[in-house]
Amino acid sequence: MSGFTGGIQLVYVLAAACFVIGLHLMNSPATARRGNQVSMAGMVIAGVATLILMIHYGTVTATGWIVLISGVLIGSAIGLYTARTVQMTAMPQLVSAFNAVGGGAAALIAIYEYIEAEANAGGVLGTTTVFTLLDVIIGAVTFSGSIIAAGKLQGIIGGQPITFKGGQLLNVALAVVAIGAAAFMLTTASLPALLVVVLASLAFGVMMVLPIGGADMPVVISLLNAFTGTAVAMAGFVIANWALIVAGALVGASGSILTKLMADAMNRSLANIIVGGFGTGDSAVAAAVAADAQVRSIAADDAAIQMAYASKVIIVPGYGLAAAQAQHGVAELAKTLEERGIEVSYAIHPVAGRMPGHMNVLLAEANVPYPQLMEMDEINPEFGRADVALVIGANDVTNPAARRPGNDISGMPILDVDQAKSIIVVKRSMGTGYAGMENELYFDPKTSMYFADAKKAMAELTAAVKTLVG
């Protein structure tokens, strides 16, 4: 390694240090924005260092520079436009798209490096081939799997588990083919074998995600994010780039830890999530509420009276709040209650919404104070002393049936909403959640159902509370 190249690698270490510091700052909502800025600075440093390295060695032709600059400009424009226009409800799809881009880019790096090595030397070193093949397999699986996940989240592909007879056997066959072709390439340079690895891995990614239902999408997104990081780390080994190795390892490790935490929050193993085909998506709808005498409906004025004269209100957000884009409305309602001297907090379940941290991001956009966002273990003891629990679009994560054996969500840790003195549930209908089960909470004698779109409901409740205050 020359002195110049060594200097560039030290700059990469500086960039990697920025990634580590940025990730640490993201541990707290209060410093998360600064963490993003520090991480972004590290990425800029790594990008500039790479450009300097390419200019110094003259490894890029004039045509290559045109392609490179065009790609940077087009990608930056798309990224900027998407970041500024995407709705919070579409954030999971955007994260899935980013996972696909990251995994696909890492796989392309390995494919290119393999082709170049074969053209120049008639083969590649065994150690390089291991990293190359891991990069191709993991990156290709991530690319195709993330596209399917985004399609499910967007509604282009049905949210229900898509299965067929022999599907799991096909998955095993695809894995055997990909690994077998990769093993062959460890001893024999072969472009046809590389093509087999790519195609089998792409097909495996599709077949891995198709059988997974909507209930497990948060875990799948986190898992694919971990795959993306691992693929990027492998790409770093392929091209000997320290920044990619560290950044990829950080993403892969953090994504893996988060995946494990979310699987634990559902009381299910990762293997069960991948194989189980759990969740029905958004289409399952139960019988109309009017036909069930056990369900008690409530009007805005009555709900407002309960909250306005409470001492403590806990708000439980779910995907229904995100779908209605009601985050600003709920923040306004909470502010109105606080002005009356009522203690307000938010109960955040780890798998509420459609991606890790979905509710946190959603409420942060509405400037909800960070200390009010309380995780499940912290908020559950508080429900017993809450006068009112206001559930907005959350379903499976509040279902007391999880405490009983013998059903699809048995053993899943839930928010203890039913321990509150009074419960108000805001929903458009009696439709079921992703698990396709009736929520027993809705039939609790303490529960009142307020049937309305969440955004409209928040406006009506806020107006009613203000009338009482006035």
SELUM-658398 format. One line per 8 residues: number of its first residue (from 1); their letters; for each residue x, z, y of C-alpha. Coordinates in nm, 4 decimals. Each point is the difference from the previous one (the first is absolute). Layout:
N
NUM> a> X/Z/Y ~ ...
***
This chain:
470
1> msgftggi> 0.0000/0.0000/0.0000 ~ 0.1479/-0.1066/0.3348 ~ 0.0162/0.2319/0.2997 ~ -0.2762/-0.1946/0.1723 ~ -0.2292/0.0141/-0.3031 ~ 0.0766/0.3696/-0.0421 ~ -0.0971/0.0593/0.3610 ~ -0.3310/-0.1794/-0.0546
9> qlvyvlaa> -0.0666/0.2134/-0.3058 ~ 0.0587/0.3129/0.2111 ~ -0.2578/-0.1338/0.2460 ~ -0.2344/-0.0374/-0.2958 ~ 0.0629/0.3668/-0.0808 ~ -0.1029/0.0838/0.3574 ~ -0.3181/-0.2016/-0.0477 ~ -0.0661/0.1789/-0.3277
17> acfviglh> 0.0482/0.3347/0.1757 ~ -0.2688/-0.1041/0.2481 ~ -0.2321/-0.0733/-0.2940 ~ 0.0627/0.3452/-0.1485 ~ -0.0538/0.1769/0.3338 ~ -0.3105/-0.2076/0.0695 ~ -0.1469/0.0846/-0.3394 ~ 0.0674/0.3692/0.0619
25> lmnspata> -0.1762/-0.0142/0.3367 ~ -0.3016/-0.1589/-0.1673 ~ -0.0540/0.3241/-0.1922 ~ -0.1871/0.1356/0.3009 ~ -0.2809/-0.1805/0.1848 ~ 0.1401/0.1361/0.3270 ~ 0.3332/-0.1845/-0.0511 ~ -0.1225/-0.2970/-0.2078
33> rrgnqvsm> -0.0023/-0.2380/0.2972 ~ 0.3607/0.0895/0.0825 ~ 0.0865/-0.0484/-0.3681 ~ -0.1382/-0.3527/0.0144 ~ 0.2082/-0.0696/0.3099 ~ 0.3203/0.1314/-0.1563 ~ -0.0612/-0.2024/-0.3169 ~ -0.0710/-0.3096/0.2060
41> agmviagv> 0.3271/0.0513/0.1877 ~ 0.1807/0.0165/-0.3332 ~ -0.1589/-0.3275/-0.1080 ~ 0.1046/-0.1682/0.3265 ~ 0.3572/0.1262/-0.0489 ~ 0.0067/-0.1342/-0.3568 ~ -0.1414/-0.3364/0.1079 ~ 0.2495/-0.0461/0.2832
49> atlilmih> 0.2886/0.0999/-0.2268 ~ -0.1081/-0.2606/-0.2556 ~ -0.0175/-0.2720/0.2653 ~ 0.3496/0.0911/0.1214 ~ 0.1277/-0.0140/-0.3591 ~ -0.1481/-0.3472/-0.0540 ~ 0.1418/-0.1303/0.3276 ~ 0.3452/0.1416/-0.0770
57> ygtvtatg> 0.0253/-0.1690/-0.3390 ~ -0.1941/-0.3130/0.0947 ~ -0.2054/0.0124/-0.3185 ~ -0.3121/-0.1509/0.1564 ~ -0.0321/-0.3707/0.0818 ~ -0.1741/-0.1366/0.3082 ~ -0.3091/-0.0741/-0.2079 ~ 0.0183/0.3505/-0.1432
65> wivlisgv> 0.0034/0.1522/0.3482 ~ -0.3062/-0.2030/0.0959 ~ -0.1852/0.1200/-0.3081 ~ 0.1162/0.3586/0.0541 ~ -0.0960/0.0159/0.3679 ~ -0.3329/-0.1722/-0.0669 ~ -0.0781/0.2468/-0.2757 ~ 0.0837/0.2982/0.2218
73> ligsaigl> -0.2138/-0.1301/0.2873 ~ -0.2975/-0.0924/-0.2193 ~ 0.0162/0.3219/-0.1991 ~ 0.0355/0.2120/0.3140 ~ -0.2955/-0.1743/0.1635 ~ -0.2206/0.0494/-0.3060 ~ 0.1066/0.3624/-0.0343 ~ -0.0594/0.0780/0.3682
81> ytartvqm> -0.3412/-0.1688/0.0021 ~ -0.1065/0.1714/-0.3212 ~ 0.1159/0.3439/0.1098 ~ -0.1877/-0.0278/0.3297 ~ -0.3247/-0.1397/-0.1402 ~ -0.0448/0.1576/-0.3428 ~ -0.2872/0.2461/-0.0303 ~ 0.0619/0.3378/-0.1600
89> tampqlvs> -0.2412/-0.0999/-0.2768 ~ 0.2280/-0.2916/-0.0854 ~ 0.3208/0.2040/0.0037 ~ 0.0124/0.0310/-0.3823 ~ -0.0154/-0.3792/-0.0308 ~ 0.2810/-0.0311/0.2553 ~ 0.2155/0.2486/-0.1910 ~ -0.0610/-0.1975/-0.3198
97> afnavggg> 0.0995/-0.3201/0.1792 ~ 0.3206/0.1660/0.1218 ~ 0.0739/0.1119/-0.3563 ~ -0.0464/-0.3590/-0.1187 ~ 0.2309/-0.1385/0.2685 ~ 0.2690/0.2603/-0.0693 ~ -0.0078/-0.0454/-0.3768 ~ -0.0121/-0.3789/0.0257
105> aaaliaiy> 0.2903/-0.0135/0.2454 ~ 0.2134/0.2239/-0.2218 ~ -0.0732/-0.2188/-0.3038 ~ 0.0916/-0.3162/0.1923 ~ 0.3373/0.1530/0.0958 ~ 0.0812/0.0616/-0.3658 ~ -0.1187/-0.3459/-0.1071 ~ 0.2106/-0.1698/0.2673
113> eyieaean> 0.3090/0.2055/-0.0789 ~ -0.0354/-0.0786/-0.3721 ~ -0.0323/-0.3735/0.0604 ~ 0.3004/0.0053/0.2355 ~ 0.2106/0.1954/-0.2492 ~ -0.0835/-0.2401/-0.2824 ~ 0.0731/-0.3044/0.2159 ~ 0.3366/0.1359/0.1155
121> aggvlgtt> 0.1265/0.1770/-0.3112 ~ -0.2047/-0.1204/-0.2948 ~ -0.1470/0.3491/-0.0481 ~ -0.0038/0.3465/0.1499 ~ 0.1544/0.3339/-0.0816 ~ -0.2031/0.2228/-0.2296 ~ -0.0233/0.2844/0.2522 ~ -0.1267/-0.2331/0.2688
129> tvftlldv> -0.2511/-0.1529/-0.2405 ~ -0.1529/0.3416/-0.0776 ~ -0.0764/0.0647/0.3664 ~ -0.1111/-0.3582/0.0486 ~ -0.2426/0.0107/-0.2887 ~ -0.1400/0.3382/0.0996 ~ -0.0497/-0.1346/0.3511 ~ -0.1795/-0.3111/-0.1263
137> iigavtfs> -0.2275/0.1891/-0.2409 ~ -0.0947/0.2864/0.2314 ~ -0.0287/-0.2229/0.3074 ~ -0.2195/-0.2568/-0.1749 ~ -0.2283/0.2681/-0.1471 ~ -0.0316/0.1581/0.3446 ~ -0.0742/-0.3331/0.1677 ~ -0.2827/-0.1103/-0.2258
145> gsiiaagk> -0.1383/0.3499/-0.0571 ~ -0.0152/0.0719/0.3737 ~ -0.1839/-0.3265/0.0664 ~ -0.2638/0.0954/-0.2587 ~ -0.0250/0.3512/0.1487 ~ -0.0495/-0.1436/0.3490 ~ -0.2655/-0.2369/-0.1360 ~ -0.1864/0.2904/-0.1604
153> lqgiiggq> 0.0158/0.2045/0.3175 ~ -0.1183/-0.2922/0.2128 ~ -0.2878/-0.0761/-0.2362 ~ 0.1300/-0.3456/-0.0932 ~ 0.0430/0.1316/-0.3540 ~ -0.2552/0.2428/-0.1439 ~ 0.0871/0.3681/0.0359 ~ -0.1133/0.0707/-0.3558
161> pitfkggq> 0.2534/0.0079/-0.2826 ~ 0.0381/-0.3574/-0.1262 ~ 0.0704/0.0162/-0.3700 ~ -0.0337/-0.2213/-0.3046 ~ 0.0600/0.0346/-0.3695 ~ 0.3700/-0.0125/-0.0781 ~ 0.1006/0.0634/0.3625 ~ 0.2298/0.2909/-0.0801
169> llnvalav> 0.1574/-0.1964/-0.2844 ~ 0.0656/-0.2844/0.2441 ~ 0.1697/0.2447/0.2360 ~ 0.2294/0.1163/-0.2784 ~ 0.0775/-0.3614/-0.0922 ~ 0.0850/-0.0873/0.3623 ~ 0.2290/0.3027/0.0282 ~ 0.1755/-0.0922/-0.3265
177> vaigaaaf> 0.0474/-0.3599/0.1143 ~ 0.1410/0.1030/0.3400 ~ 0.2361/0.2597/-0.1448 ~ 0.0982/-0.2253/-0.2899 ~ 0.0872/-0.2918/0.2288 ~ 0.1920/0.2400/0.2253 ~ 0.1963/0.1331/-0.2979 ~ 0.0873/-0.3561/-0.0984
185> mlttaslp> 0.1330/-0.0625/0.3517 ~ 0.2397/0.2936/-0.0312 ~ 0.2153/-0.2151/-0.2288 ~ -0.1012/-0.3546/0.0879 ~ -0.0484/-0.1513/0.3443 ~ -0.3327/-0.1841/-0.0125 ~ -0.2252/-0.1189/0.2816 ~ -0.2911/-0.0685/-0.2406
193> allvvvla> 0.0255/0.3610/-0.1211 ~ -0.0046/0.1166/0.3634 ~ -0.3181/-0.2018/0.0545 ~ -0.1569/0.1680/-0.3043 ~ 0.0923/0.3434/0.1399 ~ -0.1565/-0.0842/0.3372 ~ -0.3240/-0.1431/-0.1425 ~ -0.0456/0.2783/-0.2555
201> slafgvmm> 0.0624/0.2656/0.2677 ~ -0.2453/-0.1614/0.2423 ~ -0.2642/-0.0163/-0.2712 ~ 0.0653/0.3619/-0.0981 ~ -0.0517/0.1116/0.3616 ~ -0.3397/-0.1719/0.0071 ~ -0.1073/0.1377/-0.3367 ~ 0.1210/0.3500/0.0889
209> vlpiggad> -0.2173/0.0318/0.3127 ~ -0.3141/-0.1911/-0.1041 ~ -0.1225/0.2725/-0.2415 ~ 0.0447/0.2748/0.2614 ~ -0.3173/0.1071/0.1797 ~ -0.0607/0.0893/0.3613 ~ 0.0293/0.3743/-0.0623 ~ 0.3681/-0.0387/-0.0832
217> mpvvisll> 0.0982/-0.2343/0.2838 ~ 0.1779/0.2702/0.2062 ~ 0.2245/0.0779/-0.2967 ~ 0.0594/-0.3696/-0.0715 ~ 0.1032/-0.0697/0.3606 ~ 0.2453/0.2901/-0.0132 ~ 0.1375/-0.1182/-0.3359 ~ 0.0492/-0.3557/0.1238
225> naftgtav> 0.1726/0.1371/0.3085 ~ 0.2432/0.1815/-0.2298 ~ 0.0547/-0.3278/-0.1887 ~ 0.0766/-0.1753/0.3290 ~ 0.2654/0.2565/0.0888 ~ 0.1592/-0.0238/-0.3442 ~ 0.0111/-0.3799/0.0211 ~ 0.1636/0.0192/0.3423
233> amagfvia> 0.2602/0.2446/-0.1335 ~ 0.0776/-0.2408/-0.2840 ~ 0.0362/-0.2797/0.2568 ~ 0.2498/0.2200/0.1828 ~ 0.2103/0.0239/-0.3160 ~ -0.0249/-0.3768/-0.0512 ~ 0.1420/-0.0852/0.3431 ~ 0.2076/0.3216/0.0408
241> nwalivag> -0.1909/0.1211/0.3057 ~ 0.0099/0.3763/0.0438 ~ -0.2890/0.0086/0.2486 ~ -0.2340/-0.1711/-0.2461 ~ 0.1075/0.2303/-0.2815 ~ -0.0671/0.3179/0.1996 ~ -0.3200/-0.1248/0.1649 ~ -0.1391/-0.1269/-0.3279
249> alvgasgs> 0.0897/0.3199/-0.1818 ~ -0.1731/0.2075/0.2684 ~ -0.3181/-0.2056/-0.0205 ~ 0.0066/-0.0070/-0.3785 ~ 0.0568/0.3756/-0.0311 ~ -0.2538/0.1009/0.2648 ~ -0.2571/-0.2422/-0.1418 ~ 0.0517/0.1355/-0.3507
257> iltklmad> -0.0392/0.3590/0.1162 ~ -0.3154/-0.0865/0.1940 ~ -0.1413/-0.1860/-0.3006 ~ 0.0553/0.3061/-0.2182 ~ -0.1629/0.2286/0.2581 ~ -0.3047/-0.2250/0.0287 ~ -0.0360/-0.0317/-0.3767 ~ 0.0110/0.3800/-0.0199
265> amnrslan> -0.2677/0.0144/0.2717 ~ -0.2245/-0.1994/-0.2339 ~ 0.1072/0.2036/-0.3044 ~ 0.1023/-0.3159/-0.1804 ~ 0.3253/-0.1383/-0.1356 ~ 0.1513/-0.3163/0.1411 ~ -0.0327/-0.1681/-0.3402 ~ -0.3708/0.0834/-0.0037
273> iivggfgt> -0.0414/-0.1526/0.3451 ~ 0.1767/-0.3230/-0.0972 ~ -0.1798/-0.0355/-0.3337 ~ -0.3259/0.1813/0.0620 ~ -0.1920/-0.2475/0.2158 ~ -0.1725/0.2786/0.1913 ~ -0.2353/-0.0439/0.2965 ~ -0.2801/-0.2363/0.0826
281> gdsavaaa> 0.0961/-0.1207/0.3430 ~ -0.2649/-0.0068/0.2711 ~ -0.2921/-0.1602/-0.1782 ~ -0.1508/0.2814/-0.2045 ~ -0.3178/0.1288/0.1638 ~ -0.2212/0.2795/-0.1272 ~ -0.3746/0.0294/0.0260 ~ -0.1574/0.0207/0.3433
289> vaadaqvr> 0.0007/0.3457/0.1492 ~ -0.3743/-0.0056/0.0716 ~ -0.0701/0.0028/-0.3737 ~ 0.1867/0.3274/-0.0526 ~ -0.1787/0.3130/0.1234 ~ 0.3126/0.2133/-0.0407 ~ 0.1767/-0.1735/0.2860 ~ -0.0744/0.1404/0.3456
297> siaaddaa> 0.0269/-0.2299/0.3017 ~ 0.0737/0.1259/0.3508 ~ -0.0407/-0.1353/0.3534 ~ 0.2682/-0.0071/0.2707 ~ -0.1570/0.2849/0.2001 ~ -0.0139/0.2337/-0.3008 ~ 0.3576/-0.0811/-0.0967 ~ 0.1111/0.0567/0.3594
305> iqmayask> -0.1639/0.3442/0.0054 ~ 0.1909/0.1022/-0.3135 ~ 0.3327/-0.1061/0.1490 ~ -0.0595/0.1131/0.3578 ~ -0.0702/0.3568/-0.1077 ~ 0.2753/0.0209/-0.2593 ~ 0.3240/0.1924/0.0350 ~ 0.2057/-0.2274/-0.2247
313> viivpgyg> -0.0542/-0.3654/-0.0948 ~ 0.2121/-0.1897/-0.2515 ~ -0.0133/-0.3792/0.0157 ~ 0.0677/-0.1878/-0.3244 ~ 0.0872/-0.3671/0.0686 ~ -0.0201/-0.2721/-0.2644 ~ 0.0126/-0.3767/-0.0273 ~ -0.3531/-0.0287/0.1432
321> laaaqaqh> 0.1387/0.1267/0.3299 ~ 0.2741/-0.2620/-0.0096 ~ -0.2375/-0.2814/-0.0944 ~ -0.2249/0.0819/0.2963 ~ 0.3023/0.0421/0.2335 ~ -0.1457/0.3332/0.1016 ~ 0.3283/0.1848/0.0593 ~ -0.0451/0.0105/0.3782
329> gvaelakt> -0.3596/0.1142/-0.0399 ~ 0.0942/0.2900/-0.2254 ~ 0.2780/0.1009/0.2397 ~ -0.2534/0.0042/0.2839 ~ -0.2401/0.2111/-0.2047 ~ 0.2767/0.2462/-0.0858 ~ 0.1008/0.0235/0.3660 ~ -0.3609/0.0737/0.0972
337> leergiev> -0.0206/0.2768/-0.2598 ~ 0.3328/0.1494/0.1114 ~ -0.1186/0.0097/0.3597 ~ -0.2762/0.2262/-0.1295 ~ 0.2631/0.2320/-0.1495 ~ -0.0444/-0.1179/-0.3603 ~ 0.3034/-0.0122/-0.2281 ~ 0.0408/-0.3534/-0.1417
345> syaihpva> 0.2375/-0.1186/-0.2696 ~ 0.0289/-0.3005/-0.2324 ~ 0.0301/0.0107/-0.3795 ~ 0.2312/-0.2760/-0.1249 ~ -0.0007/-0.0819/-0.3714 ~ 0.3166/-0.1764/-0.1272 ~ -0.1944/-0.3005/-0.1344 ~ -0.2731/-0.0246/0.2650
353> grmpghmn> -0.0213/-0.3585/0.1236 ~ 0.1877/-0.2913/-0.1483 ~ 0.3641/0.0774/0.0566 ~ 0.2262/0.3054/0.0254 ~ -0.0584/0.1738/0.3323 ~ -0.2892/-0.2314/0.0925 ~ -0.2079/0.2777/0.1597 ~ 0.3000/0.1424/0.1868
361> vllaeanv> 0.0822/-0.3379/0.1529 ~ -0.3633/-0.0662/0.0826 ~ -0.0530/0.3308/0.1805 ~ 0.3375/-0.0152/0.1733 ~ -0.1150/-0.3275/0.1570 ~ -0.2878/0.1977/0.1559 ~ 0.2479/0.2624/0.1308 ~ -0.1295/0.2771/-0.2239
369> pypqlmem> 0.2459/0.2932/0.0385 ~ 0.2425/0.0090/-0.2916 ~ -0.0424/0.3746/-0.0709 ~ -0.3696/-0.0601/-0.0746 ~ 0.0824/-0.2367/-0.2878 ~ 0.0243/0.2325/-0.2995 ~ 0.0958/-0.1009/-0.3539 ~ -0.2145/0.0928/-0.2993
377> deinpefg> 0.1916/0.3106/-0.1117 ~ 0.0001/0.1349/0.3539 ~ -0.3650/-0.0690/0.0868 ~ -0.1748/0.0911/-0.3264 ~ 0.0152/0.3778/0.0606 ~ -0.1588/-0.0610/0.3417 ~ -0.3245/-0.1540/-0.1262 ~ -0.1365/0.3412/-0.1014
385> radvalvi> -0.0057/0.1157/0.3608 ~ -0.1162/-0.3318/0.1499 ~ -0.3523/-0.0034/0.1382 ~ -0.0260/-0.3774/-0.0329 ~ 0.1924/-0.2590/-0.1999 ~ -0.0592/-0.3484/0.1419 ~ 0.0786/-0.2642/-0.2647 ~ 0.0374/-0.3515/0.1412
393> gandvtnp> 0.0160/-0.2713/-0.2633 ~ 0.1969/0.2023/-0.2566 ~ -0.1352/-0.0094/-0.3529 ~ 0.2033/0.0602/-0.3170 ~ 0.2434/0.2407/0.1712 ~ -0.2904/0.2393/0.0722 ~ -0.1859/-0.0283/-0.3333 ~ -0.0347/0.3404/-0.1761
401> aarrpgnd> -0.0348/-0.1878/-0.3311 ~ 0.3814/-0.0135/-0.0049 ~ -0.0005/0.3681/-0.0949 ~ -0.1834/-0.0735/-0.3262 ~ 0.1455/-0.1763/-0.3051 ~ -0.1444/-0.3146/-0.1482 ~ -0.0181/-0.2428/0.2933 ~ 0.2240/-0.2576/0.1687
409> isgmpild> 0.1293/0.2344/0.2709 ~ 0.0298/0.3180/-0.2084 ~ 0.2967/0.2086/0.1105 ~ 0.0585/-0.1912/0.3231 ~ 0.0786/0.2451/0.2817 ~ -0.2775/-0.0267/0.2597 ~ -0.0816/0.1392/0.3420 ~ -0.2113/0.3143/-0.0432
417> vdqaksii> -0.2691/-0.1237/0.2360 ~ -0.2766/0.1672/-0.2001 ~ 0.1422/0.3412/0.0966 ~ -0.1057/-0.0471/0.3645 ~ -0.3140/0.1785/0.1235 ~ -0.1614/-0.3330/0.0936 ~ 0.0922/-0.3605/-0.0792 ~ -0.0906/-0.3154/0.1908
425> vvkrsmgt> 0.0849/-0.3316/-0.1672 ~ 0.0057/-0.3189/0.2057 ~ -0.0508/-0.3106/-0.2140 ~ -0.1781/-0.3320/0.0312 ~ -0.1676/0.0406/-0.3397 ~ 0.0209/0.1859/-0.3289 ~ 0.2584/-0.2502/-0.1261 ~ 0.2652/0.1386/-0.2315
433> gyagmene> 0.3720/0.0156/0.0644 ~ 0.2757/-0.1860/-0.1815 ~ -0.0502/0.2046/-0.3159 ~ -0.3584/-0.1290/-0.0282 ~ -0.1427/0.3533/-0.0368 ~ -0.2764/0.1838/0.1810 ~ 0.1437/0.2664/0.2275 ~ -0.1502/0.3357/-0.0992
441> lyfdpkts> 0.0725/0.1303/0.3492 ~ -0.2860/-0.2103/0.1371 ~ -0.2513/0.1922/-0.2136 ~ 0.1297/0.3440/0.1002 ~ -0.2749/0.2059/0.1739 ~ 0.2445/0.0640/0.2871 ~ 0.0544/-0.3741/0.0568 ~ -0.1841/-0.2163/0.2510
449> myfadakk> 0.0426/-0.3793/-0.0054 ~ 0.0219/-0.1830/0.3326 ~ -0.0510/-0.3667/-0.0885 ~ 0.1665/-0.2230/0.2587 ~ 0.3060/-0.2102/0.0683 ~ 0.2801/0.2438/0.0789 ~ 0.0714/-0.1415/0.3454 ~ -0.3658/0.0117/0.1000
457> amaeltaa> -0.0374/0.3471/-0.1516 ~ 0.2934/0.1392/0.1978 ~ -0.1447/-0.1331/0.3253 ~ -0.3433/0.1467/-0.0775 ~ 0.1383/0.3375/-0.1065 ~ 0.2249/0.0234/0.3059 ~ -0.2906/-0.0810/0.2315 ~ -0.2213/0.2559/-0.1737
465> vktlvg> 0.2645/0.2732/0.0230 ~ 0.0589/-0.0749/0.3691 ~ -0.3755/0.0302/0.0606 ~ 0.0008/0.3436/-0.1593 ~ 0.3060/0.1032/0.1980 ~ -0.1559/-0.1227/0.3189
***
